[in-house]
Amino acid sequence: MLVRFLQALLNPELRDDEGATAVEYGLMVALIAVVIIGAVILLGDNLSGMFGGVADQVQAPTP
């Protein structure tokens, strides 16, 4: 099934477009979700620390 999908991507003449559009959109949405989740996991701690530092500076009284 995966081989046929990859062949269809590379060779448009082999495409059977009946019902394939929904599957392709589903695969794209799943891939985008995985990328977003990965980015949040990798950058989450750094962003949390950065925003925490900014919040501390904003709340600190100025002399």
Secondary structure by P-SEA (a helix, b strand, c coil): caaaaaaaaaccccccccaaaaaaaaaaaaaaaaaaaaaaaaaaaaaaaaaaaaaaaaacccc
